[in-house]
Amino acid sequence: MKNKLLSFIQILFGNACIAFAVNTLILEHGIICGGVSGLGSAVEYYFGIPLSGTVAIINTALFLLGLKSFGKEFAMSILISTFSFPVFLEIFNRIPALHGYLDDPLLAMVIGGCFVGFGIGLVIRTKASTGGVEILAQFIHKQWGKPVHTVLNIIDVLILLFQITYSDTTHIIYGIIMTFVSSAILNKTLTSGRSLIQLTIISDYHEEMRKIILHDMDAGVTMLMSEKGYTHENSKLLMTIIPYTKLPMIKSKILEIDPMAFIVVSKVEEVGGMGFTVERVYE
């Protein structure tokens, strides 16, 4: 029950972040955006219908489409976002203090992109969805087999083109850059607290290094059989996953044992298993 409540709060907060960025930063400065928000912005410009109203109508229609096409389980995953997002849009729209507080559109674009990426990341981390045009893309995929990401990109491009008719070049470029900013922050949000380092070590002193990694550094290690490419001699390769903070120390200890050790350092976005998502058991 506690986990469900936390997920519910996280989804609400994520949608609040997205709505805040869209209403008070992105559209406030005429920056184009994709999705239902971008379509709602165009409708508001041409027909004078409030953004929150258009978003509510479109989201409700897409929600019903998702319910009919994919069933209740899918619909429940987008239920909160479908109806909370337009509510947050209207709330932020009615607070005068949240409008006109930033004069720099470039700064608004960067901050807005960060809020959007962070908000979407929070929602996805609960295994929910922000819904919107993603439902339409999945529906088209189900009916005609077209790839979801391709359809989604086409829909977003069409929405962006719709907004280009009343936007200048500068704000169009801002909108494109903002997409990259939000995507980068989204990836960071999804891997927050879980990014680690994979260390691969090739050395003739593998047994001494194994002991140091296990006992001195309190990290797990895997020994892999290998063969030297030049001499065809059998050897062992060590692989370990460690936090960033342990990297300088472990490299120092390895090079003390073997200054010629071959060390490969790779960034790992997420790790699961004993010692990471499952508590380590010492025997």
C-alpha positions as MATLAB code, in Angstrom:
seq = 'MKNKLLSFIQILFGNACIAFAVNTLILEHGIICGGVSGLGSAVEYYFGIPLSGTVAIINTALFLLGLKSFGKEFAMSILISTFSFPVFLEIFNRIPALHGYLDDPLLAMVIGGCFVGFGIGLVIRTKASTGGVEILAQFIHKQWGKPVHTVLNIIDVLILLFQITYSDTTHIIYGIIMTFVSSAILNKTLTSGRSLIQLTIISDYHEEMRKIILHDMDAGVTMLMSEKGYTHENSKLLMTIIPYTKLPMIKSKILEIDPMAFIVVSKVEEVGGMGFTVERVYE';
ca = [
       0.000    0.000    0.000;
       2.853    2.329    0.902;
       4.612    1.672   -2.412;
       1.399    2.364   -4.352;
       0.943    5.661   -2.516;
       4.533    6.678   -3.232;
       4.093    5.785   -6.905;
       0.876    7.799   -7.040;
       2.617   10.847   -5.523;
       5.570   10.409   -7.893;
       3.297   10.326  -10.954;
       1.466   13.442   -9.759;
       4.725   15.267   -9.096;
       6.103   14.231  -12.478;
       3.033   15.581  -14.261;
       3.209   18.759  -12.198;
       6.821   19.285  -13.340;
       5.865   18.814  -16.994;
       2.825   21.107  -16.705;
       4.885   23.764  -14.921;
       7.505   23.730  -17.684;
       4.979   23.767  -20.513;
       2.744   26.500  -19.100;
       5.173   28.892  -17.431;
       8.381   28.426  -19.434;
       7.978   26.806  -22.836;
       4.737   28.241  -24.213;
       5.203   31.448  -22.226;
       8.188   32.211  -24.470;
       6.682   30.909  -27.710;
       8.929   27.848  -27.834;
       7.422   25.054  -29.909;
       6.980   21.596  -28.396;
       5.666   18.223  -29.467;
       2.957   16.008  -28.075;
      -0.495   16.974  -26.905;
       0.843   20.210  -25.379;
       2.165   21.377  -28.748;
      -1.120   20.510  -30.440;
      -3.039   22.323  -27.703;
      -0.816   25.362  -28.146;
      -1.596   25.492  -31.879;
      -5.337   25.106  -31.240;
      -5.199   27.911  -28.665;
      -3.389   30.184  -31.127;
      -5.763   29.602  -34.029;
      -9.078   29.066  -32.254;
      -8.652   30.675  -28.842;
      -9.531   27.498  -26.926;
      -7.603   27.359  -23.595;
      -4.641   25.017  -23.587;
      -5.824   23.040  -20.547;
      -9.245   22.462  -22.152;
      -7.774   21.193  -25.424;
      -5.321   18.935  -23.605;
      -8.110   17.535  -21.421;
     -10.293   16.736  -24.435;
      -7.469   15.133  -26.444;
      -6.143   13.167  -23.460;
      -9.610   11.874  -22.617;
     -10.188   10.783  -26.218;
      -6.817    9.036  -26.342;
      -7.459    7.429  -22.960;
     -10.738    5.963  -24.229;
      -8.928    4.769  -27.360;
      -6.311    3.065  -25.190;
      -8.979    1.518  -22.947;
     -10.854    0.080  -25.908;
      -7.789   -1.113  -27.817;
      -5.468   -2.326  -25.062;
      -7.694   -3.072  -22.070;
      -8.007   -1.946  -18.460;
      -4.437   -2.717  -17.399;
      -2.991   -0.368  -20.023;
      -5.613    2.277  -19.273;
      -4.776    2.228  -15.559;
      -1.110    2.893  -16.334;
      -2.032    6.200  -17.993;
      -5.103    7.126  -15.938;
      -3.429    9.500  -13.468;
      -1.378   11.319  -16.110;
      -4.351   11.629  -18.472;
      -6.462   13.618  -16.043;
      -3.899   15.237  -13.706;
      -1.825   16.906  -16.439;
      -4.564   19.263  -17.761;
      -5.556   20.059  -14.158;
      -1.998   21.117  -13.350;
      -1.877   23.156  -16.556;
      -4.942   25.094  -15.476;
      -3.658   25.561  -11.914;
      -0.357   27.018  -13.108;
      -2.170   29.136  -15.656;
      -4.226   30.768  -12.870;
      -1.236   31.772  -10.714;
      -0.032   35.232  -11.897;
       3.269   34.939  -10.032;
       4.264   32.051  -12.275;
       4.041   34.112  -15.438;
       6.533   36.654  -16.717;
       9.130   35.788  -14.069;
      11.801   34.918  -16.646;
      12.729   37.203  -19.537;
      15.397   35.082  -21.201;
      13.860   32.552  -23.667;
      17.145   30.632  -23.944;
      17.236   30.090  -20.191;
      13.530   29.226  -20.245;
      14.201   26.612  -22.926;
      16.976   24.950  -20.900;
      15.080   24.966  -17.606;
      11.858   23.903  -19.325;
      13.595   20.983  -21.037;
      15.071   19.893  -17.697;
      11.672   19.958  -15.988;
      10.009   18.041  -18.838;
      12.709   15.344  -18.933;
      12.709   15.028  -15.143;
       8.911   14.824  -14.989;
       8.641   12.161  -17.695;
      11.444   10.205  -16.032;
       9.633   10.202  -12.690;
       6.455    8.871  -14.308;
       8.267    6.152  -16.267;
      10.158    5.004  -13.158;
       6.822    4.031  -11.592;
       6.172    1.811  -14.671;
       3.374    4.183  -15.685;
       3.053    6.280  -18.834;
       2.416    9.919  -19.601;
      -0.075    8.783  -22.251;
      -0.829   11.409  -24.883;
       0.174   10.786  -28.487;
       2.073    7.682  -27.403;
      -1.324    5.927  -27.198;
      -2.080    6.867  -30.797;
       1.331    5.561  -31.890;
       0.733    2.254  -30.123;
      -2.740    2.009  -31.668;
      -1.318    2.502  -35.175;
       1.325   -0.111  -34.406;
      -1.357   -2.586  -33.339;
      -3.547   -1.936  -36.388;
      -0.946   -1.679  -39.144;
       2.286   -2.933  -37.604;
       4.197    0.330  -37.945;
       7.064    0.800  -35.415;
       5.942    2.820  -32.376;
       9.012    5.071  -32.274;
       8.698    5.860  -35.993;
       5.009    6.731  -35.744;
       5.639    8.784  -32.606;
       8.372   10.765  -34.338;
       6.133   11.411  -37.359;
       3.279   12.628  -35.130;
       5.604   14.939  -33.208;
       7.096   16.306  -36.441;
       3.602   17.045  -37.781;
       2.685   18.841  -34.553;
       5.912   20.844  -34.697;
       5.254   21.767  -38.341;
       1.780   22.942  -37.338;
       3.388   25.349  -34.855;
       6.028   26.539  -37.300;
       3.291   28.437  -39.166;
       3.197   31.032  -36.388;
       6.699   30.752  -34.848;
       9.930   32.435  -35.868;
      13.182   30.631  -36.643;
      14.756   31.335  -33.247;
      11.917   29.772  -31.272;
      11.802   26.807  -33.660;
      15.503   26.139  -33.023;
      14.907   26.536  -29.284;
      12.192   23.893  -29.520;
      14.502   21.460  -31.305;
      17.312   21.989  -28.787;
      14.859   21.591  -25.920;
      13.999   18.115  -27.215;
      17.634   17.064  -26.795;
      17.843   18.662  -23.334;
      14.713   16.897  -22.092;
      15.902   13.587  -23.564;
      19.252   13.858  -21.748;
      17.593   14.692  -18.421;
      15.082   11.874  -18.944;
      17.927    9.368  -19.312;
      19.664   10.745  -16.220;
      16.446   10.536  -14.208;
      15.839    6.932  -15.217;
      19.364    5.889  -14.171;
      19.667    8.179  -11.129;
      21.535    6.476   -8.299;
      22.198    3.399  -10.424;
      25.021    4.505  -12.740;
      28.176    2.577  -11.922;
      31.562    1.706  -13.388;
      32.521   -1.607  -14.958;
      36.201   -2.364  -14.546;
      37.809   -5.007  -16.761;
      41.374   -5.999  -15.846;
      43.823   -8.180  -17.753;
      46.974   -9.122  -15.846;
      49.166  -12.097  -14.953;
      48.683  -11.118  -11.288;
      44.961  -11.791  -11.371;
      44.878  -13.770   -8.105;
      46.387  -10.921   -6.044;
      43.990   -8.452   -7.664;
      41.016  -10.730   -6.977;
      41.806  -10.682   -3.248;
      42.156   -6.889   -3.194;
      38.838   -6.327   -4.984;
      36.994   -8.769   -2.711;
      38.526   -7.918    0.654;
      40.037   -4.437    0.470;
      37.458   -2.822   -1.806;
      34.411   -4.859   -0.647;
      33.306   -5.416   -4.238;
      32.299   -8.482   -6.201;
      34.493   -9.832   -8.968;
      34.082  -12.343  -11.787;
      37.004  -14.327  -13.208;
      36.746  -15.125  -16.901;
      38.974  -17.506  -18.823;
      40.874  -15.758  -21.603;
      43.673  -16.313  -24.079;
      46.421  -13.887  -24.947;
      46.123  -12.904  -28.594;
      49.854  -12.817  -29.339;
      51.264  -15.747  -27.345;
      48.060  -17.873  -27.114;
      48.802  -18.361  -23.405;
      45.874  -19.042  -21.103;
      45.063  -16.255  -18.691;
      42.220  -14.875  -16.599;
      40.268  -11.665  -16.986;
      38.741   -9.906  -13.977;
      35.482   -7.992  -14.189;
      33.954   -5.938  -11.373;
      31.192   -3.358  -10.995;
      31.971   -0.529   -8.586;
      30.736    2.978   -7.663;
      32.551    5.971   -9.129;
      34.032    6.786   -5.715;
      36.011    3.531   -5.567;
      37.612    3.880   -8.999;
      40.746    5.919   -8.068;
      41.584    3.658   -5.113;
      41.110    0.370   -6.945;
      43.134    1.561   -9.954;
      45.931    2.661   -7.642;
      46.082   -0.729   -5.915;
      45.997   -2.617   -9.217;
      48.855   -0.571  -10.688;
      50.899   -1.109   -7.519;
      50.721   -4.839   -8.158;
      51.151   -4.663  -11.924;
      52.070   -1.324  -13.554;
      51.541   -2.976  -16.962;
      48.004   -4.172  -16.189;
      45.498   -3.599  -18.976;
      42.498   -1.756  -17.485;
      39.247   -0.911  -19.271;
      36.793    1.449  -17.569;
      33.219    1.544  -18.878;
      30.136    3.390  -17.704;
      27.223    1.143  -16.731;
      23.736    2.683  -16.678;
      22.087    0.126  -14.430;
      23.004   -3.027  -12.520;
      20.766   -5.605  -10.871;
      21.483   -8.660   -8.769;
      23.234   -9.506   -5.519;
      24.994   -6.545   -3.976;
      22.921   -4.079   -5.997;
      19.184   -4.769   -6.119;
      19.493   -7.812   -3.812;
      21.281   -7.649   -0.490;
      24.661   -9.320   -0.518;
      24.991  -12.453    1.631;
      28.371  -13.210    3.231;
      29.165  -16.862    3.861;
];
